[in-house]
Amino acid sequence: MRYTFTLLTLLSSFTFGQYVKNATIVLDDGKTIEAEQIIYGEKEYQFVDKEMPYALQTVKIKKVSNLKFDSINFSKTVPKLKETYFENDLPEGIYETIEDFYNKTPSSLDEIVATPEGSKLYERANDLMSFKYKSNNKTIKKPFAIVYNNDLYFGILGIDKHESKKMKGTFALLHSANRYVRVKYKTDRYYYTDMPLKTLGSVIAGSALGGAVGAIIVTSTSNGLNSFYPVVLLNDERKFYEVKNCKRFNEYFENNLSLGFDCKKEEDYNILKVRKLMIDNTNIK
C-alpha cells in the first residue's frame, strides 16, 4: 500500500530515528526529490538524492509538505547502512606501513576502540575516526592504515608522509595527527576519498550544493561540501594526491587514469562531480 504523509501527520505520528528506504520528498514549493535512505531527525530529514547518490543531504522538516512512500519501505528502526561505495577485501587489523597495506598483511591484530570524530566536519560521523588500543588506552597515530568493522581508514600522518612530490600548492590538514579518514571507493588503480582541506589563504564557508533545489538542501556538515578536496592514492606510485582544482585534477589524472573534466566552466567541476567520476569510473569530459 502507498502512503502519503502530510507535514502534520509526520509531526504527530513519526518518532526520531525512523527510516524509509525509498520515497518522494515533496517540498513546500512543489518541487520533488526522489530519495533513498531517509532518516527522520529532530528537525530535518537526512537522505540520499538518487540524482546525486554520492552525498548525504538534509532538508528541514518545515520545508517538506509531503513524503510519499510504499509501506513496505518503512521501518521504525534504522538498519545498518552502507556508507562507502566498494567492498573491502583487506583483513581487519592495523597496517603499520604502506608496504604492509599493499601486501594485505596486518602488522597487528590487537583489539582497538574507535571514536567517531566526523560529526562536525563530515557527512557521516564515522568518516573520521580516532583509535586507541584496548589494552592500554594508548592513542594510535603512526600506522599507515586501519581496517575496522570492515571499513578502511588512512591515517593523517600516512597521507602526509606519502604525498606525491608532483603535488603543486600547499594544503593544511584540518585534523590532528591521530585522526583517520575513511576511504570511500577503490579500484585496482587507486583509492579515493575526500577531506576538508584548507589551501593557504582560503576561507572555508558556504555550501557546494545548488542548482534547482537551491539553498533548501544542504549537506549535514557544518561548512557544506565546498571545503572538500579529492584525496587519491595512486597504486602504481603509492603516493597521495590532494587535488586543488579542476586544472590540477586533469594534470594529475588525465594521462594515467584517463579521467578528466572540462575546466572551461566553473560549474563543470565540484566535489559531487568528482565523486561521480571517480566512483562511476566513467570519463565525463
N, C-alpha and C positions, 0 to 999 in steps of 0.2 A: 504494500500500500504506500502511496506517496503522500507525505505530509507537507503542508505549508504552514510555517510558523510566522506569526507577526511578531514585531518587537515586544508588544505587551505580553504575548504568550511566552516568549523566551524569558523575559524578566521574571515572570511569575512561576514558571514551571521548571526551568533549567537550573542546575546547580553547577558550581565551578568544577572544571576538570572533566566535563562530559565531552564526548567525541563523536564526530560524524566523518565517515570515510570519504564520501563524495557528496557535494552539494552545490547548488547555485546560490550565491550570495547576491541579493538584490539590495542595492544602495538606495538611500532616500531620494537620490536624484534620478532614479530609474535605471542607472547603469547596472550591469550584471557581471559577475565574476564566476567562472567555472573553477571550483576549488576542490581541494582534497586535504585530508589530514587536518580537519577543522577542530580546534580545541576551544572550548568556551572558558574564557578567563573572567576576572572580576569586572573589567571594564572594556574588554576587547575580545575579538576572535583572533586566534593565531591560525594561519593556514598556509597552504602552498597553492599558488595560482598555476593552473595547468598550462597556461601560455608562457609562464616564466618558472619552470619547475625546479630550478636550482637556487631558489632563495626562499627563506622563511619570511612571511609577511604578517602584518596585523592590520585590523580595521577596528575602529571604535564601535562599540555596540550601538551607540546613539546614531551612527551613520548608516545602520542597516535597518531596512524596513521589512524584509522577508528573508527567510532561509528555507530553501526548498530541497528536500531530500527524500529518498526512499527509506522506509522504516528499517529495512534490513541493514542499512549503513550506519544506524545509530547505536551507540554504546554508552552506558553510564560510567564506564571507566576508560581511561586512555590506554590503548595497547602499547607495547614496546614498538617504537617506530624506527625505521631505518633512516639514519641521519647522514649517511655517506652514500657514495654512488658507485661502489665497487665491492667485490668480495675479497676480503683479506685472506691471503694464503700463508701468512707468516705465523709461526708458533707464538703463543703467549710468552712474554718474558721481557727482559731488559737487554738491549743491544748496546754494548759499551762503545763499540767503534763502528764506523761506516763499513768496514770490512766484514764484521760480524753480521751486519744488516744485510749486505748483499749475498753473504753465504747462507743466509736464513738460519743462522745458528745463534740462539740467545746466549749471552755471556753469563746470565744469571736467571734463575727461576725463583729467586727469593720472593716471598709474599710482600705485596705493596698495598698501600692505601692511597686512594685518589681523592682529590678535592676539586670539584668543578670551579673554574675561575672565569668563565666566559660570559656571565650573565649581563655585564655592563657594556662590553665591547663587541661581543659576537652575537650571531643569531641564536645559537644554542649554547647553553651553559657548558656542555661537555666538549665544545670546540676548543677550549683551552683548559689545561689541567696542570695541577701541581701534584707531585707524587712523593710519598715517604715510604721508607722501609718499615714494615710492620713490626719487625723485631726490636728496633731501637729508635723508631720515630725520627730517623735522620732524613733530611730532605735530599731528594735525588735531583741533580742538575747536570752532571757531566756526561752521562751516557748519551749516545747519538740518538737512539730511538727507543720507544717502549710500545709494546703491544699489550693493551689492557682491555678486557672484555671484548676482544676481537676487533678493537679499533686501534689503528696505527697512529702514533704520535711522534713528531720530530721535535727534538729539544732546541730551544732558542740558541744555546751555545753551539750546537752542532750546525745549525743553519749559518750562523755567523762564521764559524771555523771553516766551513766548506763552501763559502761563497766564491763564485767564479771570478777570476781576475779580469774577465771580459766585461764585468759589470761597469756601467757608467752612471755616475751620480751617487750621492750619499743618502743612505736611509738611516733613520734612527728607529730601533725596535722599541715598541711601546711596552714591552714586558720585561720583567726581571729575569735573571739568568736561570731561575729554577722553574720556568714555565715550559710547557709542551703543547704544541699546536696540533690539532687533529688533521690528518690527511683526508681530503675529500674524494680523490679519484687517482687511479693509476692505470698506465698501460705498460707494455714491455719497453717503451721508450722513455717514460717519465712518470714522476709522481707530482700530483697537483694539489695545492691548497691555496688559500689566500689569507692575508693578515692585515690588520690595521697598522700600516706603517706610516712613518712621517718623513717626508723629504725636508731637507733643511730650508727653512723659510716658509714652509707651507702651513696652512691653517686647516684643522680638521673641523668641519661643521657641515650642517645641511644633510640632504639625502640624495642618493643617486637615482632613486626611483621617480618616474614622472610619466609623461605620456597621457593617455586618455583618462586614466583614473586620477592623476594629479596627486595633490598632497593629502588626499583622504587616506591613502595607504602608505605606511612607512614600514621599514624593517623593524625588528624588535631590538635592534641595537640602539644605544643612546645617540650615536652620531650618524646613523644611516650607513649606507654602503659606499659612499664616495671616498671614505678614508681607506678602503680596502685595495690592496695591490696583489696581483698574482705572485705566488711563490712556487717555483718549479724546480724540481731536482731532475736533471738530465742524467739518465742512466749510463750513457756512453762516456760521459765526462765525470760522473759522480760529483757534480758541482751544482750549487743552487743559484738560481737567478731570481732576484726580486725586480719586478718589471715596473718601470716608472711610468710609461705611457705607451700609446699606440706605436709610435716610431720605434721605441726600444723593443716592443714585443716582436715586431716584424724583423728587426735587426737580429734578435736572438734566435727566433724560431722558424723563420720562413725557409731557410735552406735545409736545416737538419730535421725539422718536423713537418715541413710543407704546410704550415699553419700560419695564417696571417689575416690582417684586416685592411680595409680601405680606409686610410687615415685622412682622407681629404675633408671629411665632415666629422666634427667633434662628436655628434650623436651616434656615429657608427661604432664607437668604442666606449665601453664601460664594463664594469666588473661582471654584470649579469651576462653580457655578450661574450666575455672571456670565458666564463664558466660554461656556457653553452658550447662554445667552440672546443674547449679542452675536454669536456665530458662527452659530448656527442662525437667528438673527434672527426668533424667534417669541416673542411675549409669553406668559410663563408665569404672569402674575399672575391 
